Amino acid sequence: MLAPELLAELAARPEDNAPDVNLALAEQGPARALLALSRSPHVGAEVLAVVAARARAAVGAFEPEPDEHGHEEDEEERAAKARAELGLALDRALATHAATPASARDEVLARRSADAFFVLAAASHPAATETAAELAARWPARHALAERPWVGLVPPETLRAETAAAWARDRDICLREAAARLATDAALLAELGRDPARGVRRALCDNPAAAALWPTLAERDPAPEVRARAALALARATGAPAAALDRAERFAAALRAMQAGGELAPDVVAALTTPATLDGEGAELAGRILPAGVLSELVAQAVAGATSAAATDGLAAGIARRAPGDGDAEASPRTWAGLAKALATPAQGGPTGRARLAAWGGSGLGRHAAARLGGAARDERRAYGRELAGALVEGALAADPRVLARASRACPELVGLLCEAEVAVPPAVMELGWREPSIPDATLAALAARVSRPRQAPAEPADAELDLELAARPLALLEQVALAVGRTGPLSARVALAVIALDARRVRLVLAAVPRWRERLSGAELASVLRQHAGALVASRPEARPRGSEVKTWTERLLTDAEAAVALGVGHLTAEEFAARLRSGRHKLADPAAVAAGVEARAAVEGAVRVAPVVRWASDERARRSEALALWLLLEPVEGRRSAQALAGALDALAERSAAPPPLLAEALAILERRQPGRLESLMPQSPRGKATVATALGRAYRALGDR
């Protein structure tokens, strides 16, 4: 073996060595010699094949070389880091060297397939393999409008004719788009010109071999950005040639695009913000992806009637599906505030602000879905359900029950598709399915295991709760669903209390926790008690308890509203006794929402007739006390749905005795709005104070819409 000093001297200038010397260096040299050989443009394929074999087999075992003071590195962590850096440097040199054999490049690519640099280096190599080309072709963009310029760096001759044909007919849109960009067969390109995916047709406009298709695409394609790209391609073809970037500049630009998940081209933005030519599918993409500032202007134009009905619905649907991190989209409070302002035009009438954003976005999503699903095959319908469910779990605006409920009204089929999607869904889907009689109990029981907490918690805690109508389904199903969902997310107070009341052990656990509570009653607090003892509750058999209520000793003292709600819910305080305390003034009602939760839970367990005294007190006092009216409003599920005229009349009757909109009343109306979106829009009080109360409630109900 050659002396280390001679090896180092020979490795310093590989271009001056004879081929046999470089081969000996590759076979016997240290790590630095291998790196020098792989970086030299004068080294041939035979030497690089040996370097690649040694890199594959022994890079991890290279010992750290002596430092400048002649001492060996003895810190294991530092040595491991040095070996890793050496392996990376060797792989980078091998991946980019013009003479590296194809098999060696593919080996490097197999080790580094998750790294954009290595994928691009292998795919853009002058002698790229189909393996490398396919990895680059499958490298995804973050959204459907993003350009993938790295595909254009793949040498077209890399693809065999049969490979290009297979890609052109693949279900993966990324492969079809790559075929449109790289294929040269005229018949195959013509077939791709009829592809249903607009991104595939847009890619044809960047393929010189498809120049014969550009006039047709520029004139007839239904997608405005495809027409714009084709027109741009024609203009470039007939005009002066643009200054070409060198290979290094193109590589660097493509690598930046890969690492960012693609880039949004200016001509695409311009095409999708031209209202007169916008189509429904393009509008939906625009709503999901375009930057907030551009989007607000487009929304204002749509509201003013500058877009077609299909485009307006598509835009609303895209905004409803807009989630944090969705492409170039911003999904911040400022985004939603800007869009709400763009919608709040005087000519539209009705609610303004975020309430209008919920109504417009939800209804548009429903109409757009109905148009998309009309005539679609069952597999396509299911795919749409899974696609929408994925967006909801990511935190799309439509995950809010106030938005999703409006969408389901415009497209009733959505509820079933989301419930049967067999993927994770937000609590709003369970709430919709629970209220829909056509959804079987068995489907809801299976759905409970897939209800997922929002990836980003809403600003308003109540918006993350699962809130179900207690009388809509059997108590056994309510218990099953609530316990399954409660393991990962919060429940509403009425749901939690009803489930607690069914098991004596749960009652004891909650009663032990009540004295420690200092804040208002919440479903999250109740559900946390169940989660803390979930193991013990599951390990032993449930303890059934009597359905009837009675006055327990501990409730004979003065109770807070939270304590009274728990006592009513679990049957430790009768409705007759509580109503008597309200009439006598012994109990001062300050939190109608908490008490209503307890009364509803007791009604679900024992029957509505058993809580009639409390409902009667609220009804008798609603014209004199705001807290009684708030309780009366919230007890609607027990007494039955009330007409808009009855609600408006109750507001006007109280307004004669109230100097300002009572906060408790506005909060109760906001809860009604969350449970039945659009309910407040139908209320038409005649008194100024009644109108102010409804306006305050609308603002309260939607103030945190979209905030995360």
LONU-701482 format. One line per 4 residues: number of its first residue (from 1); their letters; for each residue x, y, z negated of C-alpha. Coordinates in Angstrom, 1 decimal. Layout:
BEGIN
NUM = a = X/Y/Z  ... .
***
This chain:
BEGIN
1 = mlap = 0.0/0.0/0.0  1.2/3.5/0.8  2.4/5.7/-2.0  -0.3/8.1/-3.4 .
5 = ella = 1.9/11.1/-2.5  2.1/10.0/1.1  -1.6/9.2/1.3  -2.4/12.7/0.0 .
9 = elaa = -0.1/14.3/2.6  -1.5/12.3/5.5  -5.1/13.0/4.4  -4.5/16.8/4.4 .
13 = rped = -4.2/16.9/8.2  -6.1/13.9/9.8  -5.9/15.6/13.3  -2.1/15.1/13.3 .
17 = napd = -2.3/11.4/12.5  -2.4/8.5/14.9  -5.7/6.6/15.0  -4.2/3.7/13.2 .
21 = vnla = -2.9/5.9/10.4  -6.4/7.4/9.9  -7.8/3.9/9.9  -5.4/2.9/7.2 .
25 = laeq = -6.3/6.0/5.2  -10.0/5.0/5.5  -9.2/1.5/4.3  -6.8/2.4/1.4 .
29 = gpar = -7.0/6.1/0.7  -8.5/7.6/-2.4  -11.7/9.5/-2.6  -10.3/12.8/-1.4 .
33 = alla = -8.8/11.1/1.6  -12.2/9.7/2.6  -13.7/13.1/2.2  -11.1/14.8/4.3 .
37 = lsrs = -11.5/12.2/7.1  -15.3/12.5/7.1  -14.9/16.3/7.5  -12.4/16.2/10.4 .
41 = phvg = -13.9/16.6/13.9  -10.9/14.6/15.3  -11.8/11.4/13.6  -13.5/8.7/15.6 .
45 = aevl = -16.4/6.3/15.0  -14.2/3.4/13.9  -12.7/5.3/11.1  -16.0/6.8/10.0 .
49 = avva = -17.6/3.4/9.9  -15.0/2.3/7.4  -15.5/5.5/5.4  -19.2/4.9/5.3 .
53 = arar = -18.7/1.3/4.2  -16.5/2.3/1.3  -18.9/5.2/0.4  -21.8/2.7/0.3 .
57 = aavg = -19.9/0.1/-1.7  -17.6/2.0/-4.0  -18.3/5.7/-4.4  -19.9/5.0/-7.8 .
61 = afep = -16.8/3.1/-8.9  -14.2/5.6/-7.9  -12.1/6.5/-10.9  -11.6/10.2/-11.7 .
65 = epde = -8.3/11.4/-10.3  -5.7/13.2/-12.5  -6.3/16.9/-13.0  -3.7/19.6/-12.3 .
69 = hghe = -2.0/18.9/-15.6  -1.6/15.2/-14.8  -4.1/14.0/-17.4  -7.0/11.6/-16.5 .
73 = edee = -10.5/12.8/-17.2  -11.8/10.9/-20.3  -15.2/12.5/-20.7  -17.7/10.0/-19.3 .
77 = eraa = -20.4/12.6/-18.5  -18.0/14.8/-16.6  -16.6/11.9/-14.7  -20.1/10.7/-13.8 .
81 = kara = -20.9/14.2/-12.5  -17.7/14.3/-10.5  -18.5/10.9/-8.9  -22.0/12.1/-8.1 .
85 = elgl = -20.7/15.2/-6.4  -18.2/13.2/-4.5  -20.9/10.8/-3.3  -23.0/13.7/-2.2 .
89 = aldr = -20.2/15.5/-0.4  -19.3/12.3/1.5  -22.9/11.6/2.5  -23.3/15.2/3.7 .
93 = alat = -20.1/14.9/5.8  -21.1/11.6/7.3  -24.7/12.7/8.1  -23.5/15.7/10.0 .
97 = haat = -20.4/14.3/11.8  -20.9/14.0/15.5  -19.0/10.6/15.7  -20.7/8.9/12.7 .
101 = pasa = -22.2/5.6/14.0  -26.0/5.4/14.0  -26.1/2.6/11.6  -23.9/4.6/9.1 .
105 = rdev = -26.2/7.6/9.4  -29.2/5.5/8.8  -27.6/4.0/5.7  -26.9/7.5/4.3 .
109 = larr = -30.5/8.5/5.2  -31.9/5.5/3.3  -30.0/6.7/0.2  -31.1/10.4/0.6 .
113 = sada = -34.5/10.1/2.3  -36.1/12.5/-0.2  -33.6/15.3/0.5  -34.7/17.7/3.3 .
117 = ffvl = -31.1/18.3/4.3  -30.3/14.7/5.1  -33.6/14.1/6.9  -33.0/17.1/9.1 .
121 = aaas = -29.3/16.4/9.7  -30.1/12.8/10.8  -33.1/13.8/12.9  -31.4/16.7/14.7 .
125 = hpaa = -28.2/14.7/15.4  -27.4/14.6/19.1  -27.6/10.8/18.8  -30.5/10.7/16.4 .
129 = teta = -32.2/7.3/15.8  -35.9/6.8/15.9  -35.8/6.0/12.1  -34.5/9.5/11.4 .
133 = aela = -36.9/11.1/13.9  -39.9/9.4/12.2  -38.8/10.5/8.7  -38.6/14.1/10.0 .
137 = arwp = -41.9/13.7/11.9  -43.7/12.5/8.7  -42.2/15.2/6.5  -45.4/17.1/5.5 .
141 = arha = -46.3/20.7/5.6  -48.1/22.1/2.6  -51.2/22.9/4.6  -52.7/22.4/8.0 .
145 = laer = -51.7/25.9/9.3  -48.1/25.6/8.4  -45.5/25.3/11.2  -43.0/22.5/11.1 .
149 = pwvg = -40.1/23.9/13.1  -37.8/21.0/12.0  -39.7/18.7/14.4  -38.5/20.8/17.3 .
153 = lvpp = -34.8/20.0/16.5  -35.3/16.3/17.2  -33.8/15.6/20.6  -36.7/14.6/22.9 .
157 = etlr = -34.7/11.7/24.4  -34.7/10.1/20.9  -38.2/8.8/21.4  -38.8/5.9/23.7 .
161 = aeta = -42.0/6.1/25.8  -43.7/3.4/23.7  -42.8/5.1/20.5  -44.2/8.4/21.7 .
165 = aawa = -47.4/6.7/22.8  -47.7/4.9/19.4  -47.3/8.2/17.5  -49.8/10.0/19.8 .
169 = rdrd = -52.5/7.4/18.7  -51.5/7.1/15.0  -54.0/8.2/12.3  -51.3/10.3/10.7 .
173 = iclr = -51.7/13.8/12.0  -48.0/14.5/11.4  -46.9/11.8/13.9  -49.5/13.0/16.5 .
177 = eaaa = -48.2/16.6/16.1  -44.6/15.4/16.5  -45.6/13.5/19.6  -47.2/16.6/21.0 .
181 = rlat = -44.0/18.6/20.3  -41.5/16.0/21.7  -43.2/13.8/24.3  -42.5/14.3/28.0 .
185 = daal = -45.0/12.0/29.7  -47.7/14.2/31.4  -50.5/11.7/30.9  -49.8/11.3/27.2 .
189 = lael = -49.6/15.1/26.7  -52.9/15.5/28.5  -54.4/13.0/26.0  -53.0/15.0/23.1 .
193 = grdp = -54.5/18.1/24.5  -57.9/16.6/23.6  -56.9/15.7/20.1  -59.5/16.8/17.5 .
197 = argv = -56.8/18.2/15.2  -56.0/21.8/16.0  -52.5/21.5/14.7  -51.7/18.8/17.3 .
201 = rral = -53.0/21.0/20.1  -51.0/24.0/18.8  -47.8/21.9/18.8  -48.3/21.3/22.6 .
205 = cdnp = -47.8/25.1/23.1  -44.2/24.7/21.7  -43.4/21.8/24.1  -42.0/22.9/27.5 .
209 = aaaa = -43.0/19.6/29.0  -46.6/20.5/28.3  -46.5/23.8/30.2  -49.1/22.6/32.7 .
213 = lwpt = -51.6/22.5/29.8  -51.0/26.0/28.5  -53.4/27.9/30.8  -56.3/25.5/29.8 .
217 = laer = -55.4/25.8/26.1  -55.1/29.6/26.3  -58.6/29.9/28.0  -60.7/27.1/26.6 .
221 = dpap = -59.4/25.7/23.3  -62.0/26.2/20.5  -59.3/27.2/18.0  -58.3/30.9/18.2 .
225 = evra = -54.8/30.3/16.9  -54.2/27.6/19.6  -55.4/30.0/22.3  -53.1/32.7/20.9 .
229 = raal = -50.1/30.3/20.8  -50.8/29.1/24.3  -51.0/32.7/25.6  -47.8/33.5/23.8 .
233 = alar = -46.1/30.5/25.4  -47.3/31.6/28.9  -46.0/35.1/28.3  -42.6/33.9/27.2 .
237 = atga = -42.4/31.6/30.2  -43.1/34.4/32.7  -41.1/37.1/30.8  -37.5/37.7/30.0 .
241 = paaa = -36.0/34.9/28.0  -35.7/35.6/24.3  -32.3/35.6/22.6  -31.6/32.0/21.6 .
245 = ldra = -30.4/31.1/18.1  -27.3/28.9/17.9  -27.7/25.4/16.4  -26.4/26.4/13.0 .
249 = erfa = -29.0/29.2/12.7  -31.8/26.9/13.9  -30.8/24.2/11.5  -30.7/26.7/8.5 .
253 = aalr = -34.1/28.1/9.4  -35.6/24.7/9.8  -34.1/23.5/6.5  -35.7/26.5/4.7 .
257 = amqa = -39.0/25.7/6.3  -38.8/22.0/5.2  -37.9/22.9/1.7  -40.9/25.4/1.6 .
261 = ggel = -43.3/23.0/3.1  -43.6/24.8/6.4  -44.1/28.4/7.4  -47.2/30.5/8.3 .
265 = apdv = -46.6/32.0/11.7  -47.7/35.7/12.3  -49.6/34.8/15.4  -51.6/32.2/13.5 .
269 = vaal = -52.5/34.8/10.8  -53.4/37.3/13.5  -55.7/34.8/15.3  -57.5/33.7/12.1 .
273 = ttpa = -58.1/37.3/11.0  -59.8/38.3/14.2  -63.5/38.1/13.2  -65.0/38.0/16.7 .
277 = tldg = -63.1/34.8/17.7  -63.0/33.0/14.4  -64.5/29.5/14.4  -65.9/27.5/11.4 .
281 = egae = -63.0/25.2/10.9  -60.5/27.9/11.3  -62.4/30.1/8.9  -62.3/27.4/6.3 .
285 = lagr = -58.6/27.0/6.7  -58.2/30.8/6.4  -60.2/30.9/3.2  -58.0/28.3/1.6 .
289 = ilpa = -54.6/29.4/2.9  -54.3/33.1/3.9  -52.7/35.5/1.5  -55.2/37.3/-0.8 .
293 = gvls = -54.8/40.8/0.6  -55.4/39.7/4.2  -58.3/37.5/3.1  -60.1/40.2/1.2 .
297 = elva = -60.3/42.3/4.4  -61.6/39.3/6.3  -64.3/38.7/3.7  -65.4/42.3/3.9 .
301 = qava = -65.8/42.0/7.6  -67.7/38.7/7.3  -70.1/40.2/4.8  -70.6/43.1/7.2 .
305 = gats = -71.7/40.6/9.9  -68.5/40.7/12.1  -68.2/36.9/12.1  -70.5/34.2/13.3 .
309 = aaat = -72.7/32.3/10.7  -70.6/29.2/11.1  -67.4/31.2/10.5  -68.9/33.0/7.5 .
313 = dgla = -69.9/29.7/5.9  -66.4/28.3/6.7  -64.7/31.2/5.1  -66.9/30.9/2.0 .
317 = agia = -66.2/27.1/1.9  -62.4/27.7/2.1  -62.6/30.2/-0.7  -64.6/27.8/-2.8 .
321 = rrap = -61.9/25.1/-2.2  -59.0/27.5/-2.8  -56.9/26.2/-5.6  -53.7/27.3/-7.4 .
325 = gdgd = -50.7/26.5/-5.2  -52.9/25.6/-2.2  -50.5/26.5/0.7  -49.8/30.2/0.8 .
329 = aeas = -52.9/30.8/-1.3  -52.8/32.8/-4.5  -55.4/31.8/-7.0  -55.0/34.3/-9.8 .
333 = prtw = -57.5/36.5/-11.6  -56.5/39.4/-9.3  -57.3/37.2/-6.2  -60.8/36.5/-7.4 .
337 = agla = -61.4/40.1/-8.5  -60.4/41.3/-5.1  -62.7/38.9/-3.3  -65.5/39.7/-5.6 .
341 = kala = -65.1/43.4/-4.8  -65.1/42.7/-1.1  -68.4/40.9/-1.5  -70.1/43.5/-3.7 .
345 = tpaq = -71.5/45.7/-0.9  -74.6/47.8/-1.6  -76.3/46.4/1.5  -76.3/42.9/0.2 .
349 = ggpt = -78.3/43.6/-3.0  -78.6/41.0/-5.8  -75.8/40.3/-8.2  -72.4/41.7/-7.7 .
353 = grar = -68.9/40.8/-8.9  -68.0/37.3/-9.6  -71.6/36.2/-9.8  -71.9/37.0/-6.2 .
357 = laaw = -68.6/35.3/-5.5  -70.0/32.1/-7.1  -73.3/32.3/-5.1  -71.6/33.2/-1.8 .
361 = ggsg = -68.8/30.6/-2.1  -71.0/27.8/-3.4  -73.8/28.2/-0.9  -71.3/28.6/2.0 .
365 = lgrh = -69.5/25.5/0.9  -72.7/23.6/0.9  -73.8/24.8/4.4  -70.4/24.2/5.8 .
369 = aaar = -70.3/20.6/4.3  -73.8/19.9/5.7  -72.7/21.0/9.2  -69.5/18.9/9.0 .
373 = lgga = -71.3/15.8/7.7  -74.2/16.0/10.1  -73.9/13.0/12.4  -70.6/11.9/10.8 .
377 = arde = -69.9/8.2/10.3  -70.1/6.8/6.8  -66.3/6.4/6.6  -65.9/10.1/7.6 .
381 = rray = -68.4/11.1/4.9  -66.5/9.1/2.3  -63.2/10.6/3.4  -64.7/14.1/3.0 .
385 = grel = -65.9/13.3/-0.5  -62.5/12.1/-1.5  -60.9/15.2/0.1  -63.2/17.6/-1.7 .
389 = agal = -62.8/15.8/-5.0  -59.0/16.1/-4.7  -59.4/19.9/-4.3  -61.7/20.1/-7.3 .
393 = vega = -59.3/18.3/-9.6  -56.5/20.6/-8.4  -58.4/23.5/-9.8  -60.4/24.8/-6.8 .
397 = laad = -63.0/27.5/-7.5  -65.8/24.9/-6.7  -64.8/22.8/-9.7  -66.7/25.4/-11.7 .
401 = prvl = -70.3/24.0/-12.3  -71.8/27.4/-11.3  -70.2/27.1/-7.9  -70.6/23.4/-7.3 .
405 = aras = -74.3/23.4/-8.2  -75.0/25.9/-5.5  -73.1/23.9/-3.0  -75.1/20.8/-3.9 .
409 = racp = -78.4/22.7/-3.3  -77.3/23.5/0.2  -76.0/20.0/0.8  -77.7/17.5/-1.5 .
413 = elvg = -75.5/14.7/-0.1  -72.5/16.2/-1.8  -73.5/14.9/-5.2  -73.6/11.3/-4.1 .
417 = llce = -70.3/11.6/-2.1  -68.5/13.0/-5.1  -69.9/10.5/-7.6  -68.9/7.6/-5.3 .
421 = aeva = -65.5/9.0/-4.2  -63.5/6.6/-6.5  -61.0/9.3/-7.3  -60.6/11.7/-10.3 .
425 = vppa = -63.3/14.4/-10.5  -63.9/17.4/-12.8  -66.7/17.4/-15.4  -68.9/19.5/-13.1 .
429 = vmel = -69.4/16.4/-10.9  -70.7/14.4/-13.8  -73.1/17.2/-14.8  -74.5/17.3/-11.2 .
433 = gwre = -74.8/13.5/-11.0  -76.4/13.4/-14.4  -79.2/15.7/-13.2  -79.7/14.0/-9.9 .
437 = psip = -82.3/11.2/-10.3  -81.1/9.4/-7.2  -77.8/8.6/-8.8  -78.0/5.2/-10.6 .
441 = datl = -77.0/4.9/-14.2  -74.4/2.4/-13.2  -72.7/4.9/-10.9  -72.5/7.4/-13.7 .
445 = aala = -71.1/4.8/-16.1  -68.3/4.1/-13.7  -67.8/7.7/-12.9  -67.1/8.5/-16.6 .
449 = arvs = -63.7/6.8/-16.4  -62.7/9.1/-13.6  -63.7/12.4/-15.1  -60.4/14.3/-15.5 .
453 = rprq = -59.5/17.4/-17.5  -58.7/20.4/-15.3  -55.0/20.6/-14.4  -55.1/24.2/-15.6 .
457 = apae = -57.6/24.9/-18.4  -60.2/27.6/-17.7  -60.0/30.9/-19.6  -63.4/30.3/-21.1 .
461 = pada = -63.3/27.1/-23.3  -67.0/26.3/-22.6  -66.2/26.1/-18.9  -64.1/23.0/-19.5 .
465 = eldl = -66.8/21.2/-21.6  -68.9/18.3/-20.3  -72.5/19.6/-20.9  -75.3/17.1/-20.2 .
469 = elaa = -79.1/17.4/-20.5  -79.7/15.0/-23.4  -83.2/13.9/-22.3  -82.3/13.3/-18.7 .
473 = rpla = -80.8/9.8/-19.2  -80.9/7.0/-21.8  -79.1/7.6/-25.1  -77.0/4.5/-24.6 .
477 = lleq = -75.7/5.9/-21.3  -75.1/9.3/-22.9  -73.1/7.6/-25.6  -71.0/5.6/-23.2 .
481 = vala = -70.3/8.5/-20.9  -69.5/11.0/-23.7  -67.1/8.6/-25.5  -65.3/7.9/-22.2 .
485 = vgrt = -65.0/11.6/-21.2  -64.3/12.7/-24.8  -61.0/10.8/-24.9  -59.4/13.3/-22.5 .
489 = gpls = -61.6/16.4/-22.5  -64.0/18.4/-24.6  -67.8/17.9/-24.9  -70.5/20.5/-25.4 .
493 = arva = -71.7/20.8/-29.0  -75.2/19.3/-28.1  -73.7/16.2/-26.5  -71.1/15.7/-29.2 .
497 = lavi = -73.7/16.0/-32.0  -76.1/13.5/-30.3  -73.4/10.9/-29.9  -72.2/11.4/-33.5 .
501 = alda = -75.8/11.0/-34.8  -75.9/7.5/-33.4  -73.2/6.0/-35.6  -72.9/6.3/-39.4 .
505 = rrvr = -69.1/6.2/-39.3  -69.0/9.2/-36.9  -71.4/11.1/-39.2  -69.1/10.5/-42.2 .
509 = lvla = -66.0/11.6/-40.3  -67.6/14.8/-39.1  -69.1/15.7/-42.5  -65.6/15.3/-44.0 .
513 = avpr = -64.2/17.7/-41.4  -67.0/20.4/-41.7  -65.6/22.0/-44.9  -62.3/22.8/-43.1 .
517 = wrer = -64.0/24.7/-40.2  -63.8/28.4/-40.4  -64.9/29.3/-36.9  -68.1/28.8/-35.0 .
521 = lsga = -69.3/25.3/-34.1  -67.9/24.1/-30.8  -68.1/20.8/-29.0  -64.3/20.8/-28.8 .
525 = elas = -64.0/20.7/-32.6  -66.6/17.9/-32.8  -65.0/15.8/-30.1  -61.5/16.3/-31.6 .
529 = vlrq = -62.7/14.5/-34.7  -63.8/11.5/-32.6  -60.5/11.5/-30.7  -58.5/11.5/-34.0 .
533 = haga = -60.2/8.4/-35.1  -60.8/6.7/-31.8  -58.7/3.7/-32.6  -60.5/3.0/-35.8 .
537 = lvas = -63.9/3.5/-34.2  -63.2/1.1/-31.4  -61.6/-1.5/-33.6  -64.7/-2.1/-35.7 .
541 = rpea = -68.3/-2.7/-34.9  -70.6/0.3/-34.8  -72.7/1.2/-37.8  -76.3/1.8/-36.8 .
545 = rprg = -78.2/4.3/-38.8  -81.9/5.2/-39.2  -83.3/7.5/-36.6  -85.4/9.5/-39.1 .
549 = sevk = -84.2/12.7/-40.7  -84.4/13.6/-44.4  -83.0/16.4/-46.6  -79.7/15.3/-48.1 .
553 = twte = -78.4/16.7/-51.4  -75.4/18.5/-49.8  -77.7/20.6/-47.6  -79.7/22.1/-50.5 .
557 = rllt = -77.1/24.9/-50.9  -76.9/27.9/-48.5  -75.5/26.7/-45.3  -73.6/28.4/-42.5 .
561 = daea = -75.0/28.0/-39.0  -72.4/25.5/-38.1  -73.2/23.4/-41.2  -76.9/23.7/-40.5 .
565 = aval = -76.4/22.6/-36.9  -74.5/19.5/-38.0  -77.0/18.7/-40.7  -79.9/19.0/-38.2 .
569 = gvgh = -78.1/17.0/-35.6  -77.2/14.0/-37.8  -80.5/14.0/-39.6  -79.4/15.3/-43.0 .
573 = ltae = -81.8/18.3/-42.8  -85.3/18.1/-41.5  -86.7/20.6/-39.0  -89.6/21.4/-41.4 .
577 = efaa = -87.2/22.4/-44.2  -85.0/24.4/-41.9  -88.0/26.3/-40.4  -89.2/27.0/-43.9 .
581 = rlrs = -85.8/28.5/-44.8  -85.9/30.7/-41.7  -89.4/31.9/-42.5  -88.5/32.7/-46.1 .
585 = grhk = -85.3/34.5/-45.2  -83.2/32.0/-47.2  -81.3/31.2/-44.0  -80.1/34.1/-41.8 .
589 = ladp = -79.6/33.0/-38.2  -76.4/34.4/-36.7  -75.4/31.7/-34.2  -78.4/30.5/-32.2 .
593 = aava = -76.3/28.5/-29.8  -74.9/26.3/-32.6  -78.4/25.7/-34.2  -79.9/25.0/-30.8 .
597 = agve = -77.3/22.3/-30.3  -78.2/20.6/-33.5  -82.0/20.8/-32.8  -81.5/19.4/-29.3 .
601 = araa = -79.4/16.5/-30.6  -82.1/15.7/-33.2  -84.8/15.9/-30.6  -82.9/13.4/-28.4 .
605 = vega = -82.5/11.0/-31.2  -85.8/11.3/-33.0  -88.1/12.9/-30.5  -89.2/16.4/-29.6 .
609 = vrva = -92.1/16.4/-31.9  -89.8/16.1/-35.0  -88.2/19.5/-34.2  -91.4/21.3/-33.3 .
613 = pvvr = -91.3/23.5/-36.5  -88.1/25.2/-35.5  -89.3/25.7/-31.9  -92.5/27.1/-33.3 .
617 = wasd = -90.7/29.6/-35.5  -88.5/30.8/-32.6  -91.6/31.2/-30.5  -93.5/33.1/-33.1 .
621 = erar = -90.6/35.5/-33.9  -89.1/36.0/-30.4  -90.9/39.3/-29.9  -89.4/40.7/-33.2 .
625 = rsea = -86.0/39.2/-33.5  -83.2/38.9/-30.9  -81.8/35.8/-32.7  -85.2/34.1/-32.6 .
629 = lalw = -85.6/34.9/-28.9  -82.1/33.6/-28.2  -82.9/30.3/-30.0  -86.2/30.1/-28.1 .
633 = llle = -84.4/30.4/-24.8  -81.9/27.8/-25.7  -84.5/25.3/-26.8  -86.1/25.2/-23.4 .
637 = pveg = -84.9/21.6/-22.8  -87.0/20.6/-25.9  -90.1/22.5/-25.1  -90.1/22.3/-21.3 .
641 = rrsa = -89.0/24.6/-18.5  -90.3/28.1/-18.6  -91.2/30.3/-15.7  -89.3/33.4/-14.7 .
645 = qala = -92.3/35.5/-15.6  -92.4/34.1/-19.1  -88.7/34.8/-19.7  -88.9/38.3/-18.3 .
649 = gald = -92.0/39.0/-20.4  -90.2/37.8/-23.5  -87.3/40.1/-22.7  -89.6/43.1/-22.2 .
653 = alae = -91.5/42.4/-25.4  -88.3/42.5/-27.5  -86.9/45.5/-25.6  -89.6/47.6/-27.2 .
657 = rsaa = -88.0/47.0/-30.6  -84.3/46.9/-29.6  -82.2/50.0/-29.0  -79.6/48.1/-26.9 .
661 = pppl = -79.1/44.7/-25.3  -78.4/42.3/-28.2  -75.1/40.4/-27.8  -76.7/37.2/-29.0 .
665 = laea = -79.4/37.4/-26.4  -77.0/38.1/-23.6  -74.9/35.0/-24.7  -78.0/32.8/-24.7 .
669 = lail = -78.9/33.9/-21.2  -75.4/33.3/-20.1  -75.6/29.7/-21.3  -78.9/29.3/-19.3 .
673 = errq = -77.1/30.6/-16.3  -74.2/28.1/-16.7  -76.7/25.2/-17.0  -78.9/26.3/-14.1 .
677 = pgrl = -76.8/28.6/-11.8  -79.0/31.3/-10.2  -81.6/31.3/-12.9  -80.9/34.9/-14.0 .
681 = eslm = -81.2/36.1/-10.4  -84.9/35.3/-10.5  -85.6/37.2/-13.8  -87.2/40.6/-13.1 .
685 = pqsp = -87.8/42.4/-16.4  -89.6/45.7/-16.1  -88.1/47.5/-19.0  -84.7/49.2/-18.6 .
689 = rgka = -83.4/47.4/-21.7  -84.5/44.1/-20.3  -82.8/44.7/-17.0  -79.6/45.8/-18.9 .
693 = tvat = -79.8/42.5/-20.9  -79.9/40.4/-17.8  -77.0/42.4/-16.2  -74.9/42.0/-19.3 .
697 = algr = -75.7/38.3/-19.4  -74.7/37.9/-15.7  -71.4/39.6/-16.4  -70.9/37.4/-19.5 .
701 = ayra = -71.7/34.2/-17.6  -69.2/34.8/-14.8  -66.5/36.9/-16.4  -64.0/34.1/-16.4 .
705 = lgdr = -64.9/32.5/-13.1  -61.7/31.2/-11.5  -59.4/32.5/-14.3  -56.9/29.9/-15.3 .
***
